[in-house]
Amino acid sequence: MFELVFTRRFSMAHRLIHGSSEICATPHGHNEEVTVYLKALDPGSLDGKMNVLTPFEKAKSTWHRFIDGSVDHAFQLSENDPLVEWFKQHEPQRLSRLLLTPGDPTTELTACLFMAKLNSFLSIERSGLYCDQIEIAETPTNTVRFTGNPSDFIPKNRKDKDCWWHRADMSISDLHF
Ligand SMILES: Nc1nc2c(c(=O)[nH]1)N=C([C@H](O)[C@H](O)COP(=O)(O)OP(=O)(O)OP(=O)(O)O)CN2
C-alpha cells in the first residue's frame, strides 16, 4: 500500500486556559511541523504509464494553501477564551486570524481538527485519497500522532456540520465578521 507523505511548517501562538499546564496559560508561540499521510480510497496497481497515485502537486496544493494562508501565524484559542471577546471589541480586523477550538487548542485537538479539514478538501476535490494519519510536532521534542476517525475524538459542542473543520474552505473559526 502506498502513502503520500507531506510535511509543512507553520508558526502559531496559543494559550491553554483550562488547567492542563499553568505555564501554557500565558500566550506563547511555536514553530510547528504538520505531516499528513494520504492513502488511495481504491488502491490498484500502477498503470504502466504515469505510475503515480496522484501527482504530488495535485494532492497537496489545497492543503498547503490552507496551512500557509490560514494556519500560519494564526492565534489558536479556546472558543470560550475571554481573549476572543477582547479581539471582537478592540481588534475586529484580526478576528480572521483567530483559530478557535472547542476547549483548549492542544496539539491533540488540532491534529484531529486538521485531519478532518484535510479530509473535507480531499473529498470535495474527488481526489480518490484520504488522510488516515497526521503528526504535529509542536516543539522539536514533543509530537502528537493521530490515527483514526477524528470525529470520534473531537468534543461535540454543537452540530458537526456547522464546524469549520468540516467545511472545505479556508476558514479556521465559525465567527461571522
Ligand atoms: N498533552 C499535551 N500537553 C501539553 C501540550 C499539548 O498540546 N498536549 N502543550 C503544552 C504547551 O503548549 C507547551 O508550550 C509545550 O510543552 P513543553 O513540554 O513545555 O515544551 P518544551 O519544548 O519546552 O519541552 P522540553 O521538555 O523543554 O523540550 C504543554 N503540554
Backbone and ligand atoms as CSV (ligand in chain L), in Angstrom:
chain,resi,resn,atom,element,x,y,z
A,1,MET,N,N,0.860,-1.217,0.000
A,1,MET,CA,C,0.000,0.000,0.000
A,1,MET,C,C,0.882,1.247,0.000
A,2,PHE,N,N,0.603,2.153,-0.948
A,2,PHE,CA,C,1.366,3.406,-0.972
A,2,PHE,C,C,0.751,4.426,-0.013
A,3,GLU,N,N,1.606,5.323,0.466
A,3,GLU,CA,C,1.140,6.504,1.186
A,3,GLU,C,C,1.883,7.699,0.633
A,4,LEU,N,N,1.174,8.807,0.421
A,4,LEU,CA,C,1.838,10.066,0.088
A,4,LEU,C,C,1.999,10.822,1.400
A,5,VAL,N,N,3.203,11.290,1.657
A,5,VAL,CA,C,3.502,11.913,2.957
A,5,VAL,C,C,4.011,13.327,2.699
A,6,PHE,N,N,3.300,14.310,3.263
A,6,PHE,CA,C,3.655,15.716,3.040
A,6,PHE,C,C,3.875,16.411,4.382
A,7,THR,N,N,4.907,17.223,4.438
A,7,THR,CA,C,5.207,17.974,5.666
A,7,THR,C,C,5.207,19.466,5.352
A,8,ARG,N,N,4.635,20.237,6.267
A,8,ARG,CA,C,4.614,21.705,6.105
A,8,ARG,C,C,4.941,22.349,7.449
A,9,ARG,N,N,5.638,23.459,7.405
A,9,ARG,CA,C,5.962,24.199,8.630
A,9,ARG,C,C,4.991,25.360,8.794
A,10,PHE,N,N,4.709,25.711,10.031
A,10,PHE,CA,C,3.939,26.937,10.280
A,10,PHE,C,C,4.277,27.463,11.670
A,11,SER,N,N,4.079,28.762,11.829
A,11,SER,CA,C,4.244,29.387,13.142
A,11,SER,C,C,2.869,29.633,13.726
A,12,MET,N,N,2.776,29.541,15.024
A,12,MET,CA,C,1.476,29.753,15.653
A,12,MET,C,C,1.679,30.292,17.066
A,13,ALA,N,N,0.584,30.843,17.620
A,13,ALA,CA,C,0.569,31.207,19.035
A,13,ALA,C,C,-0.680,30.566,19.632
A,14,HIS,N,N,-0.623,30.283,20.922
A,14,HIS,CA,C,-1.816,29.765,21.584
A,14,HIS,C,C,-1.686,29.982,23.087
A,15,ARG,N,N,-2.746,29.650,23.787
A,15,ARG,CA,C,-2.641,29.501,25.236
A,15,ARG,C,C,-3.682,28.482,25.681
A,16,LEU,N,N,-3.365,27.804,26.781
A,16,LEU,CA,C,-4.236,26.751,27.310
A,16,LEU,C,C,-4.758,27.250,28.649
A,17,ILE,N,N,-6.075,27.465,28.734
A,17,ILE,CA,C,-6.612,28.160,29.925
A,17,ILE,C,C,-7.353,27.230,30.875
A,18,HIS,N,N,-7.486,25.937,30.509
A,18,HIS,CA,C,-8.341,25.064,31.315
A,18,HIS,C,C,-7.587,24.190,32.312
A,19,GLY,N,N,-6.329,24.547,32.589
A,19,GLY,CA,C,-5.662,23.927,33.738
A,19,GLY,C,C,-4.679,22.810,33.460
A,20,SER,N,N,-4.460,22.426,32.189
A,20,SER,CA,C,-3.526,21.307,31.952
A,20,SER,C,C,-2.087,21.723,32.214
A,21,SER,N,N,-1.797,23.010,32.041
A,21,SER,CA,C,-0.413,23.458,32.201
A,21,SER,C,C,-0.415,24.964,32.460
A,22,GLU,N,N,-0.086,25.341,33.704
A,22,GLU,CA,C,-0.154,26.761,34.074
A,22,GLU,C,C,0.775,27.601,33.207
A,23,ILE,N,N,1.959,27.057,32.907
A,23,ILE,CA,C,2.919,27.835,32.113
A,23,ILE,C,C,2.357,28.139,30.726
A,24,CYS,N,N,1.476,27.275,30.240
A,24,CYS,CA,C,0.918,27.448,28.883
A,24,CYS,C,C,-0.337,28.321,28.870
A,25,ALA,N,N,-0.711,28.872,30.044
A,25,ALA,CA,C,-1.865,29.778,30.069
A,25,ALA,C,C,-1.480,31.175,29.595
A,26,THR,N,N,-0.184,31.446,29.567
A,26,THR,CA,C,0.296,32.715,29.003
A,26,THR,C,C,0.419,32.527,27.492
A,27,PRO,N,N,-0.087,33.489,26.703
A,27,PRO,CA,C,0.072,33.336,25.249
A,27,PRO,C,C,1.543,33.148,24.882
A,28,HIS,N,N,1.808,32.155,24.057
A,28,HIS,CA,C,3.181,31.859,23.631
A,28,HIS,C,C,3.107,31.200,22.259
A,29,GLY,N,N,4.259,31.073,21.609
A,29,GLY,CA,C,4.233,30.565,20.238
A,29,GLY,C,C,5.179,29.407,20.006
A,30,HIS,N,N,4.947,28.701,18.910
A,30,HIS,CA,C,5.810,27.593,18.487
A,30,HIS,C,C,5.973,27.654,16.975
A,31,ASN,N,N,7.088,27.131,16.502
A,31,ASN,CA,C,7.226,26.816,15.088
A,31,ASN,C,C,6.951,25.333,14.959
A,32,GLU,N,N,5.836,24.993,14.308
A,32,GLU,CA,C,5.388,23.603,14.291
A,32,GLU,C,C,5.544,23.007,12.896
A,33,GLU,N,N,5.478,21.669,12.864
A,33,GLU,CA,C,5.508,20.940,11.592
A,33,GLU,C,C,4.338,19.992,11.578
A,34,VAL,N,N,3.566,20.025,10.490
A,34,VAL,CA,C,2.475,19.055,10.364
A,34,VAL,C,C,2.795,18.110,9.202
A,35,THR,N,N,2.678,16.827,9.481
A,35,THR,CA,C,2.928,15.799,8.458
A,35,THR,C,C,1.657,14.986,8.280
A,36,VAL,N,N,1.222,14.849,7.017
A,36,VAL,CA,C,-0.009,14.096,6.739
A,36,VAL,C,C,0.316,12.897,5.866
A,37,TYR,N,N,-0.438,11.830,6.076
A,37,TYR,CA,C,-0.237,10.554,5.371
A,37,TYR,C,C,-1.511,10.261,4.582
A,38,LEU,N,N,-1.391,10.217,3.251
A,38,LEU,CA,C,-2.560,10.029,2.390
A,38,LEU,C,C,-2.506,8.660,1.717
A,39,LYS,N,N,-3.672,8.013,1.688
A,39,LYS,CA,C,-3.784,6.703,1.029
A,39,LYS,C,C,-4.866,6.783,-0.045
A,40,ALA,N,N,-4.827,5.836,-0.989
A,40,ALA,CA,C,-5.869,5.757,-2.017
A,40,ALA,C,C,-7.120,5.109,-1.437
A,41,LEU,N,N,-8.288,5.674,-1.797
A,41,LEU,CA,C,-9.554,5.062,-1.376
A,41,LEU,C,C,-9.727,3.705,-2.035
A,42,ASP,N,N,-9.264,3.631,-3.281
A,42,ASP,CA,C,-9.448,2.405,-4.055
A,42,ASP,C,C,-8.089,1.997,-4.636
A,43,PRO,N,N,-7.235,1.385,-3.822
A,43,PRO,CA,C,-5.867,1.130,-4.282
A,43,PRO,C,C,-5.824,0.115,-5.429
A,44,GLY,N,N,-5.004,0.404,-6.414
A,44,GLY,CA,C,-4.831,-0.520,-7.537
A,44,GLY,C,C,-3.374,-0.504,-7.944
A,45,SER,N,N,-3.043,-1.265,-8.974
A,45,SER,CA,C,-1.642,-1.285,-9.399
A,45,SER,C,C,-1.312,-0.024,-10.192
A,46,LEU,N,N,-0.063,0.285,-10.332
A,46,LEU,CA,C,0.373,1.419,-11.154
A,46,LEU,C,C,0.017,1.109,-12.607
A,47,ASP,N,N,-0.216,2.204,-13.406
A,47,ASP,CA,C,-0.837,1.987,-14.724
A,47,ASP,C,C,0.153,1.699,-15.852
A,48,GLY,N,N,1.458,1.671,-15.542
A,48,GLY,CA,C,2.435,1.367,-16.593
A,48,GLY,C,C,2.759,2.558,-17.474
A,49,LYS,N,N,2.071,3.708,-17.203
A,49,LYS,CA,C,2.380,4.925,-17.961
A,49,LYS,C,C,2.823,6.001,-16.967
A,50,MET,N,N,1.874,6.715,-16.355
A,50,MET,CA,C,2.254,7.778,-15.403
A,50,MET,C,C,2.814,7.202,-14.100
A,51,ASN,N,N,2.278,6.067,-13.680
A,51,ASN,CA,C,2.758,5.386,-12.464
A,51,ASN,C,C,2.759,6.267,-11.220
A,52,VAL,N,N,1.679,7.031,-11.070
A,52,VAL,CA,C,1.525,7.818,-9.834
A,52,VAL,C,C,0.174,7.500,-9.212
A,53,LEU,N,N,0.111,7.631,-7.900
A,53,LEU,CA,C,-1.176,7.541,-7.195
A,53,LEU,C,C,-2.003,8.750,-7.617
A,54,THR,N,N,-1.397,9.904,-7.446
A,54,THR,CA,C,-1.883,11.215,-7.857
A,54,THR,C,C,-0.630,12.084,-7.876
A,55,PRO,N,N,-0.516,13.028,-8.813
A,55,PRO,CA,C,0.661,13.904,-8.758
A,55,PRO,C,C,0.747,14.619,-7.402
A,56,PHE,N,N,1.947,14.712,-6.860
A,56,PHE,CA,C,2.139,15.369,-5.556
A,56,PHE,C,C,1.451,16.742,-5.518
A,57,GLU,N,N,1.681,17.537,-6.574
A,57,GLU,CA,C,1.186,18.927,-6.587
A,57,GLU,C,C,-0.327,18.953,-6.415
A,58,LYS,N,N,-1.005,18.013,-7.095
A,58,LYS,CA,C,-2.463,17.971,-7.033
A,58,LYS,C,C,-2.926,17.542,-5.637
A,59,ALA,N,N,-2.243,16.575,-5.080
A,59,ALA,CA,C,-2.664,16.031,-3.785
A,59,ALA,C,C,-2.495,17.044,-2.655
A,60,LYS,N,N,-1.474,17.900,-2.748
A,60,LYS,CA,C,-1.149,18.727,-1.575
A,60,LYS,C,C,-1.503,20.208,-1.722
A,61,SER,N,N,-1.905,20.665,-2.939
A,61,SER,CA,C,-1.942,22.120,-3.147
A,61,SER,C,C,-2.981,22.821,-2.260
A,62,THR,N,N,-4.198,22.289,-2.140
A,62,THR,CA,C,-5.215,22.973,-1.302
A,62,THR,C,C,-4.810,22.923,0.170
A,63,TRP,N,N,-4.296,21.788,0.575
A,63,TRP,CA,C,-3.865,21.628,1.975
A,63,TRP,C,C,-2.771,22.632,2.322
A,64,HIS,N,N,-1.796,22.778,1.447
A,64,HIS,CA,C,-0.703,23.697,1.740
A,64,HIS,C,C,-1.173,25.150,1.658
A,65,ARG,N,N,-2.161,25.411,0.794
A,65,ARG,CA,C,-2.745,26.767,0.756
A,65,ARG,C,C,-3.426,27.068,2.092
A,66,PHE,N,N,-4.079,26.070,2.656
A,66,PHE,CA,C,-4.743,26.248,3.959
A,66,PHE,C,C,-3.700,26.486,5.064
A,67,ILE,N,N,-2.671,25.658,5.097
A,67,ILE,CA,C,-1.654,25.826,6.152
A,67,ILE,C,C,-0.954,27.179,5.992
A,68,ASP,N,N,-0.544,27.517,4.784
A,68,ASP,CA,C,0.220,28.758,4.579
A,68,ASP,C,C,-0.653,30.008,4.763
A,69,GLY,N,N,-1.891,29.943,4.276
A,69,GLY,CA,C,-2.724,31.158,4.251
A,69,GLY,C,C,-3.586,31.335,5.487
A,70,SER,N,N,-3.979,30.240,6.141
A,70,SER,CA,C,-4.912,30.356,7.269
A,70,SER,C,C,-4.276,29.992,8.605
A,71,VAL,N,N,-3.485,28.932,8.634
A,71,VAL,CA,C,-2.954,28.434,9.913
A,71,VAL,C,C,-1.667,29.151,10.308
A,72,ASP,N,N,-0.824,29.454,9.319
A,72,ASP,CA,C,0.469,30.092,9.623
A,72,ASP,C,C,0.237,31.454,10.287
A,73,HIS,N,N,0.830,31.654,11.459
A,73,HIS,CA,C,0.716,32.883,12.248
A,73,HIS,C,C,-0.690,33.148,12.785
A,74,ALA,N,N,-1.552,32.127,12.803
A,74,ALA,CA,C,-2.854,32.305,13.462
A,74,ALA,C,C,-2.653,32.180,14.979
A,75,PHE,N,N,-3.606,32.742,15.726
A,75,PHE,CA,C,-3.608,32.674,17.193
A,75,PHE,C,C,-4.672,31.655,17.570
A,76,GLN,N,N,-4.251,30.536,18.146
A,76,GLN,CA,C,-5.170,29.448,18.466
A,76,GLN,C,C,-5.722,29.633,19.881
A,77,LEU,N,N,-7.043,29.703,19.980
A,77,LEU,CA,C,-7.688,29.945,21.278
A,77,LEU,C,C,-8.892,29.042,21.454
A,78,SER,N,N,-9.180,28.709,22.715
A,78,SER,CA,C,-10.443,28.042,23.017
A,78,SER,C,C,-11.587,28.995,22.670
A,79,GLU,N,N,-12.670,28.435,22.155
A,79,GLU,CA,C,-13.820,29.282,21.770
A,79,GLU,C,C,-14.324,30.130,22.931
A,80,ASN,N,N,-14.169,29.626,24.173
A,80,ASN,CA,C,-14.670,30.393,25.319
A,80,ASN,C,C,-13.568,31.200,26.018
A,81,ASP,N,N,-12.432,31.379,25.356
A,81,ASP,CA,C,-11.361,32.210,25.925
A,81,ASP,C,C,-11.800,33.683,25.890
A,82,PRO,N,N,-11.687,34.405,27.031
A,82,PRO,CA,C,-12.093,35.824,27.045
A,82,PRO,C,C,-11.341,36.678,26.031
A,83,LEU,N,N,-10.193,36.201,25.562
A,83,LEU,CA,C,-9.462,36.982,24.554
A,83,LEU,C,C,-10.245,37.100,23.239
A,84,VAL,N,N,-11.153,36.157,22.995
A,84,VAL,CA,C,-11.946,36.239,21.761
A,84,VAL,C,C,-12.815,37.496,21.815
A,85,GLU,N,N,-13.438,37.699,22.996
A,85,GLU,CA,C,-14.278,38.900,23.172
A,85,GLU,C,C,-13.409,40.154,23.056
A,86,TRP,N,N,-12.197,40.080,23.626
A,86,TRP,CA,C,-11.285,41.232,23.566
A,86,TRP,C,C,-10.999,41.603,22.104
A,87,PHE,N,N,-10.717,40.602,21.279
A,87,PHE,CA,C,-10.454,40.895,19.863
A,87,PHE,C,C,-11.703,41.465,19.188
A,88,LYS,N,N,-12.880,40.955,19.559
A,88,LYS,CA,C,-14.114,41.485,18.945
A,88,LYS,C,C,-14.243,42.968,19.227
A,89,GLN,N,N,-13.898,43.361,20.469
A,89,GLN,CA,C,-14.082,44.760,20.861
A,89,GLN,C,C,-12.953,45.665,20.392
A,90,HIS,N,N,-11.714,45.174,20.434
A,90,HIS,CA,C,-10.569,46.062,20.230
A,90,HIS,C,C,-9.855,45.897,18.895
A,91,GLU,N,N,-9.851,44.693,18.335
A,91,GLU,CA,C,-9.139,44.488,17.068
A,91,GLU,C,C,-9.957,43.582,16.144
A,92,PRO,N,N,-11.173,44.016,15.811
A,92,PRO,CA,C,-12.036,43.154,14.990
A,92,PRO,C,C,-11.410,42.823,13.632
A,93,GLN,N,N,-10.497,43.653,13.188
A,93,GLN,CA,C,-9.842,43.389,11.894
A,93,GLN,C,C,-8.944,42.153,11.959
A,94,ARG,N,N,-8.662,41.658,13.200
A,94,ARG,CA,C,-7.793,40.479,13.333
A,94,ARG,C,C,-8.574,39.205,13.689
A,95,LEU,N,N,-9.922,39.298,13.716
A,95,LEU,CA,C,-10.706,38.104,14.068
A,95,LEU,C,C,-10.456,36.959,13.095
A,96,SER,N,N,-10.165,37.298,11.847
A,96,SER,CA,C,-9.939,36.232,10.852
A,96,SER,C,C,-8.644,35.470,11.124
A,97,ARG,N,N,-7.794,35.999,12.021
A,97,ARG,CA,C,-6.531,35.330,12.348
A,97,ARG,C,C,-6.632,34.458,13.608
A,98,LEU,N,N,-7.848,34.370,14.177
A,98,LEU,CA,C,-8.053,33.509,15.348
A,98,LEU,C,C,-8.518,32.129,14.895
A,99,LEU,N,N,-7.796,31.105,15.322
A,99,LEU,CA,C,-8.205,29.718,15.059
A,99,LEU,C,C,-8.859,29.227,16.348
A,100,LEU,N,N,-10.174,28.992,16.289
A,100,LEU,CA,C,-10.927,28.712,17.516
A,100,LEU,C,C,-11.288,27.233,17.618
A,101,THR,N,N,-11.132,26.716,18.853
A,101,THR,CA,C,-11.301,25.276,19.072
A,101,THR,C,C,-12.266,25.012,20.230
A,102,PRO,N,N,-12.947,23.864,20.218
A,102,PRO,CA,C,-13.863,23.512,21.316
A,102,PRO,C,C,-13.067,23.053,22.537
A,103,GLY,N,N,-12.752,23.962,23.439
A,103,GLY,CA,C,-11.822,23.698,24.547
A,103,GLY,C,C,-10.420,24.094,24.111
A,104,ASP,N,N,-9.460,23.823,24.982
A,104,ASP,CA,C,-8.098,24.311,24.730
A,104,ASP,C,C,-7.496,23.781,23.426
A,105,PRO,N,N,-6.761,24.657,22.717
A,105,PRO,CA,C,-6.133,24.260,21.448
A,105,PRO,C,C,-4.852,23.472,21.684
A,106,THR,N,N,-5.000,22.276,22.209
A,106,THR,CA,C,-3.832,21.406,22.402
A,106,THR,C,C,-3.446,20.797,21.049
A,107,THR,N,N,-2.280,20.199,21.037
A,107,THR,CA,C,-1.827,19.553,19.805
A,107,THR,C,C,-2.681,18.327,19.492
A,108,GLU,N,N,-3.166,17.625,20.526
A,108,GLU,CA,C,-4.067,16.502,20.283
A,108,GLU,C,C,-5.299,16.971,19.495
A,109,LEU,N,N,-5.893,18.083,19.977
A,109,LEU,CA,C,-7.121,18.554,19.325
A,109,LEU,C,C,-6.842,19.091,17.920
A,110,THR,N,N,-5.797,19.900,17.758
A,110,THR,CA,C,-5.553,20.451,16.410
A,110,THR,C,C,-5.221,19.327,15.421
A,111,ALA,N,N,-4.580,18.252,15.890
A,111,ALA,CA,C,-4.317,17.120,14.987
A,111,ALA,C,C,-5.647,16.576,14.446
A,112,CYS,N,N,-6.626,16.406,15.324
A,112,CYS,CA,C,-7.941,15.894,14.875
A,112,CYS,C,C,-8.644,16.890,13.950
A,113,LEU,N,N,-8.599,18.177,14.326
A,113,LEU,CA,C,-9.305,19.183,13.518
A,113,LEU,C,C,-8.661,19.315,12.137
A,114,PHE,N,N,-7.326,19.283,12.100
A,114,PHE,CA,C,-6.635,19.414,10.808
A,114,PHE,C,C,-6.888,18.187,9.924
A,115,MET,N,N,-6.938,17.008,10.527
A,115,MET,CA,C,-7.221,15.831,9.705
A,115,MET,C,C,-8.636,15.914,9.118
A,116,ALA,N,N,-9.599,16.345,9.935
A,116,ALA,CA,C,-10.974,16.484,9.441
A,116,ALA,C,C,-11.025,17.500,8.294
A,117,LYS,N,N,-10.294,18.617,8.462
A,117,LYS,CA,C,-10.286,19.653,7.413
A,117,LYS,C,C,-9.686,19.089,6.127
A,118,LEU,N,N,-8.541,18.413,6.242
A,118,LEU,CA,C,-7.882,17.859,5.057
A,118,LEU,C,C,-8.807,16.857,4.368
A,119,ASN,N,N,-9.488,16.031,5.131
A,119,ASN,CA,C,-10.387,15.055,4.500
A,119,ASN,C,C,-11.578,15.739,3.831
A,120,SER,N,N,-12.004,16.896,4.338
A,120,SER,CA,C,-13.049,17.664,3.637
A,120,SER,C,C,-12.539,18.134,2.279
A,121,PHE,N,N,-11.297,18.639,2.248
A,121,PHE,CA,C,-10.715,19.069,0.957
A,121,PHE,C,C,-10.613,17.882,-0.015
A,122,LEU,N,N,-10.059,16.775,0.474
A,122,LEU,CA,C,-9.815,15.627,-0.415
A,122,LEU,C,C,-11.128,15.054,-0.942
A,123,SER,N,N,-12.163,15.122,-0.110
A,123,SER,CA,C,-13.459,14.585,-0.516
A,123,SER,C,C,-14.109,15.471,-1.578
A,124,ILE,N,N,-14.134,16.791,-1.343
A,124,ILE,CA,C,-14.812,17.676,-2.298
A,124,ILE,C,C,-14.071,17.727,-3.633
A,125,GLU,N,N,-12.770,17.515,-3.590
A,125,GLU,CA,C,-11.978,17.516,-4.833
A,125,GLU,C,C,-12.020,16.161,-5.542
A,126,ARG,N,N,-12.751,15.211,-4.970
A,126,ARG,CA,C,-12.814,13.844,-5.526
A,126,ARG,C,C,-11.415,13.335,-5.876
A,127,SER,N,N,-10.530,13.485,-4.909
A,127,SER,CA,C,-9.115,13.169,-5.148
A,127,SER,C,C,-8.848,11.671,-5.187
A,128,GLY,N,N,-9.783,10.887,-4.646
A,128,GLY,CA,C,-9.517,9.447,-4.521
A,128,GLY,C,C,-8.552,9.131,-3.385
A,129,LEU,N,N,-8.271,10.129,-2.556
A,129,LEU,CA,C,-7.329,9.966,-1.447
A,129,LEU,C,C,-8.027,10.287,-0.130
A,130,TYR,N,N,-7.481,9.775,0.954
A,130,TYR,CA,C,-7.931,10.195,2.282
A,130,TYR,C,C,-6.727,10.193,3.215
A,131,CYS,N,N,-6.839,10.974,4.263
A,131,CYS,CA,C,-5.762,11.050,5.252
A,131,CYS,C,C,-6.129,10.125,6.409
A,132,ASP,N,N,-5.236,9.212,6.746
A,132,ASP,CA,C,-5.541,8.325,7.880
A,132,ASP,C,C,-4.547,8.474,9.023
A,133,GLN,N,N,-3.570,9.364,8.837
A,133,GLN,CA,C,-2.622,9.611,9.937
A,133,GLN,C,C,-2.076,11.026,9.810
A,134,ILE,N,N,-1.887,11.650,10.952
A,134,ILE,CA,C,-1.333,13.005,10.973
A,134,ILE,C,C,-0.380,13.106,12.163
A,135,GLU,N,N,0.664,13.870,11.993
A,135,GLU,CA,C,1.578,14.146,13.110
A,135,GLU,C,C,1.780,15.652,13.182
A,136,ILE,N,N,1.726,16.184,14.379
A,136,ILE,CA,C,2.092,17.588,14.575
A,136,ILE,C,C,3.223,17.629,15.590
A,137,ALA,N,N,4.349,18.172,15.152
A,137,ALA,CA,C,5.480,18.395,16.070
A,137,ALA,C,C,5.307,19.807,16.612
A,138,GLU,N,N,4.859,19.875,17.872
A,138,GLU,CA,C,4.609,21.191,18.476
A,138,GLU,C,C,5.924,21.889,18.801
A,139,THR,N,N,6.863,21.093,19.273
A,139,THR,CA,C,8.207,21.598,19.551
A,139,THR,C,C,9.166,20.537,19.016
A,140,PRO,N,N,10.469,20.831,18.980
A,140,PRO,CA,C,11.396,19.794,18.497
A,140,PRO,C,C,11.339,18.520,19.340
A,141,THR,N,N,10.791,18.610,20.578
A,141,THR,CA,C,10.817,17.432,21.461
A,141,THR,C,C,9.434,16.851,21.755
A,142,ASN,N,N,8.376,17.477,21.273
A,142,ASN,CA,C,7.012,16.980,21.551
A,142,ASN,C,C,6.230,16.834,20.249
A,143,THR,N,N,5.813,15.616,19.948
A,143,THR,CA,C,4.995,15.367,18.745
A,143,THR,C,C,3.747,14.600,19.142
A,144,VAL,N,N,2.613,14.952,18.522
A,144,VAL,CA,C,1.388,14.163,18.667
A,144,VAL,C,C,1.113,13.487,17.327
A,145,ARG,N,N,0.875,12.177,17.374
A,145,ARG,CA,C,0.485,11.421,16.175
A,145,ARG,C,C,-0.939,10.934,16.380
A,146,PHE,N,N,-1.781,11.129,15.366
A,146,PHE,CA,C,-3.165,10.661,15.459
A,146,PHE,C,C,-3.490,9.778,14.258
A,147,THR,N,N,-4.115,8.640,14.555
A,147,THR,CA,C,-4.599,7.729,13.521
A,147,THR,C,C,-6.034,7.396,13.867
A,148,GLY,N,N,-6.915,7.430,12.903
A,148,GLY,CA,C,-8.292,7.043,13.194
A,148,GLY,C,C,-9.276,8.036,12.616
A,149,ASN,N,N,-10.500,8.006,13.165
A,149,ASN,CA,C,-11.549,8.908,12.690
A,149,ASN,C,C,-11.620,10.089,13.656
A,150,PRO,N,N,-11.247,11.299,13.193
A,150,PRO,CA,C,-11.203,12.432,14.128
A,150,PRO,C,C,-12.548,12.718,14.786
A,151,SER,N,N,-13.641,12.439,14.086
A,151,SER,CA,C,-14.968,12.740,14.660
A,151,SER,C,C,-15.223,11.939,15.943
A,152,ASP,N,N,-14.532,10.815,16.101
A,152,ASP,CA,C,-14.709,10.039,17.334
A,152,ASP,C,C,-14.030,10.701,18.535
A,153,PHE,N,N,-13.175,11.695,18.269
A,153,PHE,CA,C,-12.362,12.270,19.351
A,153,PHE,C,C,-12.594,13.764,19.570
A,154,ILE,N,N,-13.176,14.442,18.577
A,154,ILE,CA,C,-13.397,15.888,18.697
A,154,ILE,C,C,-14.568,16.129,19.657
A,155,PRO,N,N,-14.397,17.029,20.651
A,155,PRO,CA,C,-15.514,17.312,21.561
A,155,PRO,C,C,-16.742,17.781,20.777
A,156,LYS,N,N,-17.907,17.316,21.215
A,156,LYS,CA,C,-19.123,17.629,20.451
A,156,LYS,C,C,-19.874,18.772,21.126
A,157,ASN,N,N,-19.541,20.003,20.753
A,157,ASN,CA,C,-20.188,21.172,21.350
A,157,ASN,C,C,-21.448,21.578,20.604
A,158,ARG,N,N,-21.485,21.306,19.333
A,158,ARG,CA,C,-22.625,21.706,18.517
A,158,ARG,C,C,-22.661,20.802,17.299
A,159,LYS,N,N,-23.632,21.050,16.418
A,159,LYS,CA,C,-23.763,20.156,15.267
A,159,LYS,C,C,-22.471,20.131,14.462
A,160,ASP,N,N,-21.991,18.914,14.211
A,160,ASP,CA,C,-20.740,18.712,13.493
A,160,ASP,C,C,-20.670,19.465,12.176
A,161,LYS,N,N,-21.772,19.448,11.432
A,161,LYS,CA,C,-21.724,20.001,10.073
A,161,LYS,C,C,-21.514,21.520,10.091
A,162,ASP,N,N,-21.794,22.174,11.241
A,162,ASP,CA,C,-21.643,23.628,11.325
A,162,ASP,C,C,-20.220,24.047,11.650
A,163,CYS,N,N,-19.306,23.110,11.826
A,163,CYS,CA,C,-17.978,23.437,12.345
A,163,CYS,C,C,-16.977,23.641,11.213
A,164,TRP,N,N,-16.036,24.568,11.438
A,164,TRP,CA,C,-15.112,24.950,10.353
A,164,TRP,C,C,-14.283,23.782,9.850
A,165,TRP,N,N,-13.989,22.816,10.721
A,165,TRP,CA,C,-13.114,21.709,10.295
A,165,TRP,C,C,-13.828,20.740,9.361
A,166,HIS,N,N,-15.147,20.891,9.206
A,166,HIS,CA,C,-15.853,20.056,8.219
A,166,HIS,C,C,-16.184,20.828,6.955
A,167,ARG,N,N,-15.774,22.094,6.886
A,167,ARG,CA,C,-16.034,22.882,5.677
A,167,ARG,C,C,-14.802,22.871,4.787
A,168,ALA,N,N,-14.998,22.602,3.515
A,168,ALA,CA,C,-13.872,22.556,2.574
A,168,ALA,C,C,-13.551,23.966,2.097
A,169,ASP,N,N,-13.236,24.842,3.069
A,169,ASP,CA,C,-12.850,26.210,2.724
A,169,ASP,C,C,-11.676,26.608,3.610
A,170,MET,N,N,-11.262,27.852,3.537
A,170,MET,CA,C,-10.042,28.267,4.239
A,170,MET,C,C,-10.329,28.746,5.666
A,171,SER,N,N,-11.553,28.562,6.173
A,171,SER,CA,C,-11.929,29.093,7.497
A,171,SER,C,C,-11.227,28.351,8.630
A,172,ILE,N,N,-10.989,29.089,9.732
A,172,ILE,CA,C,-10.381,28.497,10.934
A,172,ILE,C,C,-11.211,28.822,12.182
A,173,SER,N,N,-12.411,29.345,11.969
A,173,SER,CA,C,-13.352,29.559,13.072
A,173,SER,C,C,-14.745,29.633,12.460
A,174,ASP,N,N,-15.746,29.702,13.357
A,174,ASP,CA,C,-17.117,29.850,12.877
A,174,ASP,C,C,-17.638,31.249,13.179
A,175,LEU,N,N,-16.716,32.192,13.413
A,175,LEU,CA,C,-17.114,33.574,13.665
A,175,LEU,C,C,-17.631,34.193,12.365
A,176,HIS,N,N,-18.566,35.142,12.521
A,176,HIS,CA,C,-19.015,35.903,11.345
A,176,HIS,C,C,-18.420,37.290,11.473
A,177,PHE,N,N,-17.651,37.707,10.498
A,177,PHE,CA,C,-17.078,39.064,10.549
A,177,PHE,C,C,-17.137,39.680,9.177
L,1,LIG,N1,N,-0.589,16.593,26.026
L,1,LIG,C1,C,-0.232,17.891,25.819
L,1,LIG,N2,N,0.477,18.526,26.763
L,1,LIG,C2,C,0.879,19.802,26.554
L,1,LIG,C3,C,0.555,20.463,25.360
L,1,LIG,C4,C,-0.234,19.779,24.394
L,1,LIG,O1,O,-0.599,20.312,23.318
L,1,LIG,N3,N,-0.598,18.499,24.662
L,1,LIG,N4,N,1.031,21.728,25.156
L,1,LIG,C5,C,1.805,22.348,26.021
L,1,LIG,C6,C,2.347,23.724,25.766
L,1,LIG,O2,O,1.873,24.252,24.555
L,1,LIG,C7,C,3.890,23.915,25.864
L,1,LIG,O3,O,4.310,25.151,25.296
L,1,LIG,C8,C,4.738,22.858,25.196
L,1,LIG,O4,O,5.137,21.880,26.109
L,1,LIG,P1,P,6.589,21.764,26.801
L,1,LIG,O5,O,6.763,20.332,27.197
L,1,LIG,O6,O,6.716,22.790,27.859
L,1,LIG,O7,O,7.568,22.094,25.585
L,1,LIG,P2,P,9.147,22.254,25.601
L,1,LIG,O8,O,9.629,22.306,24.200
L,1,LIG,O9,O,9.515,23.421,26.447
L,1,LIG,O10,O,9.611,20.904,26.269
L,1,LIG,P3,P,11.097,20.465,26.702
L,1,LIG,O11,O,10.845,19.270,27.584
L,1,LIG,O12,O,11.722,21.617,27.390
L,1,LIG,O13,O,11.808,20.074,25.439
L,1,LIG,C9,C,2.115,21.734,27.309
L,1,LIG,N5,N,1.626,20.421,27.481
